[in-house]
């Protein structure tokens, strides 16, 4: 009984930390309409800043908290709102997803440079000491966390329901124009919201960091610790603070009970996998339990100027020309070595990643479904390629395609009734759960699994040149397939579904079937890409498909152009080149790219004018308030006149 | 198309069988605010029924309930003899229920022709080889349906219009030669007409039109009236929400008036025009012209 009580209290303490994180998310969403994927990263930066000040420079705790919570976080929040978010007002939900993901990878990138992951970062409690109650030792720090969580919930509830400022903060999302007519400044209200959100993220980061007393804090763990808050915020439908608080406490309790009661009965490996994947599992369950979203006629026409679709003949000629160039490159670069890697092998990686990019063109570019888990399917494909028929067999590719297609359908099925943000969150949860619970398991990739080169009857692809050409041929074939799909009846349906789901349904088309089909096809393509990727260097490991790399790659495809084959290829080139020469800067470049490109309709390949890229405060939004493009969230924004430079 | 010469004031709508649409005691509320209260409505085949009322009266909500985008709190919707109250929108469309939207819901990044083509192909199974084969060589767009009218005719299965390819269907609604225009680049009036053509493409038995005349000039409005009357003459039931009273009074067989979610009057255009309740609530007290808006 005592241990149950102890676990219950610890669960409540854990949940209180999640509650602070979750209410911060709700505050940001309520006041801006944006789900801040960088919320955890902001908390992580705050936690490391706290370590820097208190542990490294011996700044008094109170002064450190003042610097972080009352100076640093508000300034950062105000800047993010002013420079990045204000120009997104009126955009559909997808667009801020990409921008906040960009912010996420920038912050983690900066943190990696400033605080080397090789070092240990230990923190001491803000208030030390403990007391004993009902045979349980409670630390004052833990009581403080619970007290802060409760005070925040009560305070925020009061702010939003009983004060003029709070009503203004909520109203700015519903109708900024109407708010302005009442004499309040929508921009100022929005900025207050972001300031409040950042302060709460920072507070959650510091308090959650203090719960990591034994293990120390790490960049990835701190960034993802907030994911438990995601699940609670989703249960509260991103607007109800008391429900969010209760959900966070319940999740804290559940996590504690599972860890202490259920997991000890499992094997050590499985125990570890489940512990790591639990936050994402909770998030996925929370998403699945959400009620179906009602189809709405939004009454907004996509204003995206689409790239011209090449005819079948043009596509084929382009494919042949690409392959001829690949043959020439294979001859010229056959013996070139960069950083110990044959250049043709890097080329092979580019081709394989290019296929993942093509899967995103199909899924996100054409059908508007934001997926953050294509690298998960890629990793599963690589794993199967190494295990099926002894590795390096075409059967492995077939298995990769089939298994990933089925998995893709299974991920899509329970979540396809949700709106874009929740769908993206579901893929986010799936990607991290697969990474933490499967890829990181030493029994899966271990130190890396060996995958032989593909062998066909009478043909050997053992040499680097033939391997490169094989992967180039695969890239060309998949590119032709994607373009063919776009020209087909199915392709028209994908674009139609993206442009107006309500109209799509009312002309007699089944949204669910189309979504599952395109998700399964895209997953199969990513699985094939993973299988091919595995054959390039002969070995693959979990780090090849980690969660953050997957997000960064999505951002690169968006930056170049998620609607074109060229965009997919150039994203792969950028990713491989940066990974080879400046892996630390991978997230920084992707994040900066997405923030800059957020203004341009079809990525870099669709830029009309350089000025459209500048996220400067004096670069005004077009009349109409932002982007009405249904693919806006993936960086596809109205072209030709959205941005105007004042003066 | 030529303007309608005589008003259609049919007091006895054609079609002696089942009504195309029967709305029974439908109520909808949003967070305690009642949007529709016990609404009853019957739309016989081969007629144009007008649905009028001030802004916020509940007209679009009723359209959403009929087309399946909004679930009613209570009441029932019958499409001929089929209870469609809980049916998903795409299933209703497959039965022959098409609609347009008050605020445009076009497939904006597709061309006008492709918009119509999506409607024409709505019952086609995309994985069939004959459709994939076309995509191998042809460019995307309306061209792919040209010269294949037999197949498309079979798909449409409608005797409402003798047009079955995107180009021909667009021409029929007055948009000849505009098949390759990107929908989101078209003026509002034309875009509304594309939406109408897309609705017709599924071969509807019941057509719900939410302010189709908005953004049209007088000549275009006349042509729209002619088209709707022609559609009704083929047996199609048309339910029309429209603020252009001249158009409504001219082409509708019956009119239903909504106010604050309640049906306050039903009847022929003449009866509605002279109904004091309607005049007070909608047209304005003292007005008898019916020519407002």
Interface residues (C-beta under 8 A of the other chain):
Chain A: X294 X295 X296 X297 X298 X299 X300 X301 X302 X303 X304 X305 X306 X309 X310 X311 X312 X313 X484 X485 X486 X487 X488 X489 X490 X491 X492 X493 X495 X496 X498 X499 X500 X502 X503 X504 X505 X506 X507 X508 X509 X510 X511 X630
Chain B: X64 X67 X68 X69 X70 X71 X88 X89 X90 X92 X93 X94 X98 X99 X101 X102 X103 X104 X105 X106 X107 X108 X109 X110 X114 X115 X117 X118 X119 X121 X122 X123 X124 X126 X127 X131 X132 X134 X135 X136 X137 X138 X139 X140 X141 X182 X183 X184 X191 X195 X198 X199 X201 X202
